């Protein structure tokens, strides 16, 4: 009879441990899948979903500097030749003076406003800090063109508010 009680005691302990492990596993799997699920299915890292005009400007920035980046971004767009757009190269140069050289970028979000309009938010990484960027692109008859862009060192000036 003593061994029977002992067996039942071990079984109850084992069952409790198994239940605990099972629940822990479910909680871990549930939390990791909720972290990987993104409200924006178009948000990707790297160059996977960025329109080529944005990538071309970023590549030009890295290789040839701010003026070439802005020229690349506004080429064939409604803001091509705009003084305001061209002045953005001065802003980028000032950022470089403050933060050091442009190193890389990361996609924060890509939001489809319509089948032909996207708003893209990026963080541009420099040696000493981030710059936040917002690009509005439009799918014209031939290719994506940039219709607006903005840079700021304050993320709240660029990024949509967190909910």
C-alpha positions in Angstrom: 0.0 0.0 0.0 2.9 2.3 0.8 4.3 1.8 -2.7 1.0 2.4 -4.3 0.7 5.8 -2.6 4.2 6.7 -3.6 3.5 5.8 -7.3 0.4 7.9 -7.2 2.4 10.8 -5.7 5.0 10.6 -8.4 2.4 10.4 -11.1 0.7 13.6 -9.8 4.0 15.4 -9.7 4.9 14.2 -13.2 1.5 15.2 -14.5 1.9 18.7 -12.9 5.4 19.1 -14.4 4.2 17.9 -17.8 1.3 20.3 -17.7 3.6 23.2 -16.7 6.0 22.4 -19.5 3.2 22.1 -22.0 1.7 25.4 -21.0 5.1 27.1 -21.0 5.7 25.8 -24.5 2.4 27.0 -25.7 3.0 30.5 -24.2 6.4 30.7 -25.8 5.2 29.6 -29.2 2.2 32.0 -29.0 4.3 35.0 -28.0 7.0 34.3 -30.6 4.4 34.0 -33.4 2.7 37.2 -32.3 6.0 39.0 -32.4 6.7 37.8 -36.0 3.3 38.6 -37.3 3.3 42.2 -38.6 0.3 44.3 -39.1 1.8 45.4 -42.4 2.5 42.3 -44.6 4.5 44.4 -47.0 7.1 45.4 -44.5 10.3 43.6 -45.3 14.0 44.1 -44.6 16.5 45.0 -47.2 15.6 45.6 -50.8 12.8 43.0 -51.1 9.9 45.4 -51.6 11.3 48.9 -51.9 10.7 50.5 -55.3 13.8 50.7 -57.4 13.8 54.6 -57.4 14.3 54.6 -53.6 17.0 52.0 -53.7 18.8 53.8 -56.6 18.9 57.0 -54.6 20.2 55.3 -51.5 22.9 53.6 -53.6 23.8 56.9 -55.2 24.0 58.5 -51.7 26.4 55.9 -50.5 28.6 56.0 -53.6 28.4 59.7 -54.7 26.9 61.8 -51.9 23.7 63.8 -51.2 23.5 65.7 -54.5 23.5 62.6 -56.6 21.0 60.9 -54.3 18.5 63.8 -54.6 19.0 64.0 -58.4 18.3 60.3 -58.6 15.2 60.4 -56.4 13.6 63.3 -58.2 14.5 62.2 -61.8 11.3 62.2 -64.0 9.1 63.1 -61.1 6.8 66.2 -60.7 9.4 67.7 -58.3 12.3 67.2 -60.8 14.2 70.5 -60.8 12.4 71.9 -57.7 14.5 74.1 -55.5 12.9 72.7 -52.4 13.7 69.1 -53.5 17.3 70.1 -54.4 17.7 71.8 -51.0 17.3 68.4 -49.4 20.9 67.6 -50.5 22.1 70.5 -48.2 20.1 68.9 -45.3 21.7 65.6 -46.0 25.2 67.2 -46.1 24.5 68.9 -42.7 23.4 65.6 -41.2 26.7 64.0 -42.4 28.6 66.9 -40.8 26.8 66.1 -37.5 26.4 62.3 -37.6 29.3 61.2 -39.8 29.1 59.1 -42.9 26.0 57.4 -44.1 26.4 53.7 -43.6 23.2 51.8 -44.3 19.4 51.9 -44.0 16.6 49.8 -42.6 13.0 49.6 -43.7 10.6 50.7 -40.9 7.4 50.4 -42.9 5.9 50.4 -46.4 2.3 51.4 -46.5 0.1 51.0 -49.5 -2.2 53.9 -49.8 -3.6 52.7 -53.1 -2.4 50.2 -55.7 -0.3 53.0 -57.2 0.8 55.0 -54.1 3.1 54.0 -51.2 4.5 55.7 -48.2 7.9 54.3 -47.2 9.6 55.0 -43.8 13.2 54.3 -43.4 15.9 54.8 -40.8 19.2 55.9 -42.3 22.1 54.8 -40.2 25.2 57.0 -39.8 28.3 56.6 -37.8 26.9 58.6 -34.8 23.1 58.4 -35.1 20.0 57.8 -37.1 18.1 59.9 -39.6 14.5 59.2 -40.3 13.1 59.4 -43.8 9.7 59.3 -45.4 9.2 58.8 -49.2 6.0 59.0 -51.1 6.2 57.1 -54.4 3.7 56.8 -57.2 3.5 54.1 -59.9 3.5 56.1 -63.1 2.9 54.5 -66.5 6.5 53.4 -66.8 8.0 53.1 -63.3 7.8 54.2 -59.7 8.5 57.9 -59.2 9.1 59.9 -56.1 6.5 62.6 -55.4 7.6 63.7 -52.0 10.4 63.0 -49.4 11.3 64.3 -46.0 14.1 63.8 -43.5 14.4 64.5 -39.8 16.5 63.5 -36.9 13.3 63.3 -34.7 11.4 60.1 -35.4 8.1 61.7 -34.3 8.4 64.2 -37.2 8.5 61.3 -39.7 7.0 58.2 -38.3 3.3 57.6 -37.8 2.3 57.7 -34.1 2.3 54.4 -32.2 -1.1 53.0 -31.3 
